[in-house]
């Protein structure tokens, strides 16, 4: 009988702990969501600055946030990256719009930002120029 009473107390204590940790998780997820939204515009501007040097002069990029009521592996945010490389063409989901060459250039732009933040003096890529012309490939090599 004594073990049974200990189990009930243990279950009650663990339930309280789970509730407290859940509230802390929601608080942290809300803070992360806020920071993501604050930083998104500068991040996009940095990507586009480099992408323009790599031949995507008319590219537009946007991060769309959809708030969710319940937590998931992405916190409270559903994130969709919208993209167009052509003037006068509306933004569409990047996975449906960007060509292989455009993705290569955008990826290089993002990796360049990361390299600057991490103070990496050298980065080596294999086939980062897939799908791009010779002129753009030469710019990517710099």
C-alpha positions in Angstrom: 0.0 0.0 0.0 2.9 2.3 0.8 4.3 2.0 -2.7 1.0 2.9 -4.2 0.8 6.1 -2.2 4.4 7.0 -3.4 3.3 6.4 -7.0 0.4 8.8 -6.7 2.6 11.5 -5.2 5.2 10.9 -7.9 2.6 11.2 -10.6 1.2 14.4 -9.1 4.7 15.9 -8.8 5.7 15.0 -12.3 2.4 16.4 -13.7 3.1 19.7 -12.0 6.7 19.6 -13.4 5.4 18.9 -16.9 2.9 21.8 -16.7 5.7 24.2 -15.6 8.1 23.0 -18.3 5.3 23.4 -20.9 4.8 27.0 -19.9 8.5 27.7 -20.1 8.6 26.0 -23.5 5.8 28.2 -24.8 7.5 31.3 -23.4 10.7 30.4 -25.1 8.9 29.6 -28.4 7.2 33.0 -28.3 10.5 34.8 -27.8 12.1 32.8 -30.7 9.2 33.7 -32.9 9.5 37.4 -32.1 13.3 37.3 -32.8 12.7 35.5 -36.1 10.3 38.2 -37.2 12.6 41.0 -36.1 15.6 39.6 -37.9 13.9 38.4 -41.1 14.1 41.6 -43.1 17.8 42.2 -42.5 18.5 38.6 -43.3 16.6 38.9 -46.6 18.4 42.2 -47.4 21.8 40.5 -46.8 20.9 37.6 -49.0 19.7 39.8 -51.9 22.7 42.1 -51.7 25.0 39.1 -52.5 22.5 37.5 -54.9 22.5 40.6 -57.0 26.3 40.4 -57.3 25.8 36.9 -58.6 23.5 37.8 -61.4 20.1 37.9 -59.6 19.6 41.6 -60.2 15.8 41.4 -60.1 15.4 38.9 -57.4 12.9 39.4 -54.6 12.7 37.3 -51.5 10.3 37.3 -48.6 9.8 35.2 -45.5 6.1 34.8 -44.7 5.2 33.8 -41.1 1.9 32.1 -40.2 1.3 32.0 -36.5 0.1 28.7 -35.1 -1.9 28.0 -32.0 0.0 24.9 -31.0 3.7 24.2 -30.7 5.5 22.1 -33.3 9.1 21.4 -34.1 9.2 24.9 -35.6 7.8 26.5 -32.5 4.7 28.7 -33.1 5.7 29.6 -36.7 5.0 28.2 -40.0 7.6 29.7 -42.3 7.3 30.0 -46.1 10.1 31.5 -48.2 8.7 33.3 -51.2 10.9 34.1 -54.3 11.0 35.5 -57.7 14.0 36.1 -59.9 12.2 38.1 -62.6 11.0 41.6 -62.7 7.2 42.0 -62.7 6.6 38.4 -61.6 4.9 37.8 -58.3 6.5 36.0 -55.4 5.8 32.3 -55.1 7.0 29.5 -52.8 10.8 29.1 -53.5 10.6 25.4 -53.9 8.1 25.9 -56.9 9.9 28.9 -58.4 13.6 28.8 -58.1 15.8 27.0 -60.7 18.8 25.0 -59.7 21.1 27.8 -60.6 19.1 30.3 -58.6 19.1 28.0 -55.6 22.9 27.7 -55.9 23.3 31.4 -55.8 20.9 31.9 -52.9 22.6 29.2 -51.0 26.0 30.7 -51.6 24.6 34.1 -50.4 23.3 32.4 -47.2 26.6 30.6 -46.6 28.5 33.8 -47.1 26.4 35.4 -44.3 27.1 32.4 -42.0 30.8 32.6 -42.9 30.9 36.3 -41.9 29.1 35.6 -38.6 31.4 32.7 -37.8 34.5 34.6 -39.0 35.4 31.7 -41.4 38.3 32.9 -43.6 37.9 30.1 -46.2 35.0 28.0 -47.4 35.3 25.2 -50.0 32.3 24.1 -52.0 31.9 21.3 -54.5 29.5 22.0 -57.4 28.1 25.2 -55.9 28.0 26.5 -59.5 25.6 23.8 -60.7 23.1 25.3 -63.1 24.8 28.7 -63.6 26.5 30.3 -66.6 30.2 30.7 -67.0 30.1 34.4 -66.1 28.1 33.8 -62.9 30.3 30.9 -62.0 33.3 33.2 -62.2 31.6 35.6 -59.9 30.8 32.8 -57.5 34.4 31.8 -57.3 35.4 35.1 -55.8 
